[in-house]
């Protein structure tokens, strides 16, 4: 089997991923696909089809929906829990592990992307195509021997780039034993002219494997270790033929001098973090959006031929040139000569208008509430929240699923910098990321705030729980820790004094 062989689930979903990319990218990408999304009419020439496609408008409700859903999840900043960094201790008192995790959160991919921004990129991928992956790798000291550069970092892969995978039962557990990732890189062109500015793209495949090693000694169990293979496609001698794949590098990453027992790769999905391919969250909206595009093409096609009145004459010289305008009169010496305009009448185009209106309503029901006609009567906050509960339930599922998979990423990063046996040994009490699941703009009411304070005073909840409820209710500002709030309260900076504008002056 060739190294670029694809998984059967990949083959069954890759066209849906491409379609989602085109639709979200917008009109240019959809029209560039030609007959894939807009079939040619019978007996249409190439020029006629180009004009037919140009007249059509693609109403990109899908992209607007995706942007809105991502914005609702990141309406509040993600909560990231790390050891030591949230305890209130000064940075110079942190352990090397705490500093490493803080460094990772501020620059997750070694490209300056914070972990919160990386989480937003992952959620955007999940909302768009329903799948993504993260490789948690280690940057070593290299030949320079500078250990200050050693750190864990992440690399995000799109659904289309994860071309193959395999799981197996090992020691009673289902483990990932193979992941094949498609990559592309750049290298200096082999033109031989010494031009440092000319680069060429190189196709590359990264293979992540769990390799079984036979244990020595009678009764010893086999050992599984993690290996990485890098394959590149070499140019073919034939002009149009693709070259063969060649193994460039094989390496065994080490941690504390030992090979890794697992593949440090995490799948992200809308409902789970398993390798299984899930349905696209926006699949139904995409289908209706493309149907709306085809209806609009037929509607504009009909308007082009019927909307403008067409002049006709009878009894005029066929060789004569007749101009239309207020300064021109048509005169014929033929008795009974007549002239007029052909105009369209009937309900033909109205059918297209009704069909497009129906599609727009369907897209609103399927998730694009921002496109729905707003009611002119007043609605309570509870009524609006109930009307959008279906949309919010899908968002909650995505938010919880991605929170779980990104927490796994944090476990891997912590594990790279610790001595635990496996990442599973690191619980949520140590590292955790929680994405927002409150999508309503309504904050905590005064009655709710009073009830929470009363519960804390009665000893029913802890101070930390009270602060957490305040944070979710948007009473505490984003970024302020519990210890900082406690210090502010203790210092007397948070008071109930009457403001000077109200007539009292603080002494």
CORRAHU-V442702 format. One line per field, one symbol per residue. ss: DSSP state (A for helix, B for strand, O for the rest). psi: psi as a letter, one per 30 degrees, with the letter a starting at -180 (. if undefined). burial: b if it has 9 or more other C-alpha atoms within 8 Angstrom, else e. A space follows every 50 residues. Layout:
BEGIN
ss: ???
psi: ???
burial: ???
END
This chain:
BEGIN
ss: OOOOOOOAAAAAAAAAAAAAAAAAAOAAAAAAOAAAOOOOOOOOOAAAAA AAAAAOOOOOAAAAAAAAAAAAAOOOOOBBBOOOOOOOOOAAAOOAAAAA AAAAAAOOOOOOOOAAAAAAAAAAAAAAAOBBBBBBBBBOOAAAOOAAAO BBBBBBBBAAABBBBBBBBBOOBBBBBBBBBBBBBBBBOOOOOOOOOOBB BBBBBBBBBBBBBOOOOOOOOOBBBBBBBBBBBOOOOOOOOOOOBBBBBB BOOBBOOBBOOOOOBBBBBOOOOOOOOOOOOOAAAAAAAAAAAAAAAAAA AAAAAAOOOBBBBBOOOOOOOOOOOOOOOOOOOOOOOBBBBBOOOOOAAA AAAAAAAAAAAAAAAAOOAAAOOOOOOOOOAAAAAAAOAAAAAAAAAAAA AAAAAAAAAAAAAAAAOOOOOOAAAOOOOOOBBBOOOOOOOOOOOAAAAA AAAAAAAOOOOOAAAAAAAAAAOOOOOOOOOAAAAAAAAAOOOOOOOOOA AAOOOOO
psi: klfgklkeeeeffeeeeeeeeeeeeaeeeeeffbfefjlklkgkleeeee eeeeflkjjifeeeeeeeeeeeegekkkjjklkefgffklefflleeeee eeeeefieggggkleeeeeeeeeeeeeefgkllkkjlkjafaffgjfffk lkllkkkleffifllklljjhgkjlkfkkkkklkaklkkhfgggjffjlk kkkkkkkkljkkkkkkkkfkklkklklkkkkkkkklfkefkkllkkjekk ljkkkhgklkflkhkkkklfflhlfkklkkegeeeeeeeeeeeeeeeeee eeeeffekkkkklkglkffkjkkklfgkkkkkfkkgkllakkkklagefe eeeeeeeeeeeeeeeffifffkkkkflkkleeeeeefgeeeeeeeeeeee eeeeefeeeeeeeeefgaglelfffjlffekkkklkgjgkfkakleeeee eeeeeeefgflleeeeeeeeeegheklkfkleeeeeeeeefgfjlgkkle fffkkk.
burial: eeeeeebeebbeebeebeebbbbbbbbebbbeebeebbeeeeeeeeeebe ebbebbbbebbbbbbbeebbeebbeebbeebbbbbbeebeeeebeebbbb bbbbbbbbbeeebbbbebbbebbbbbbbbbbbbbbbbbbebeeeeeeeeb bbbbbbbbbebbbbbebeeeeeeebbbbbbbbbeeeebeeeeeeeeeebe ebbbbbbbbbbeeeeeeeeeeeebbbbbbbbbbeebeeeeeebebebeeb eebeeeeebbbbbeebbbbbebbeeeebebbbbebbebbbbbbbbbbbbb bbbeebbebeeebebbeeeeeeeeeeeeeeebeeeebeeeeebeeeeebe ebbebbeebbbbbbebbbeeebeeeeeeeeeeebbeebeebbeebbbbbb bbbbbbbbbbbbbbbbbeeeeebeebeeebbbbbbbbebeeeebeeeebe ebbebbeeeebeeeebbebbbebbbbeeeeeeebbeebbeeeeeeeeebe eeeeeee
END
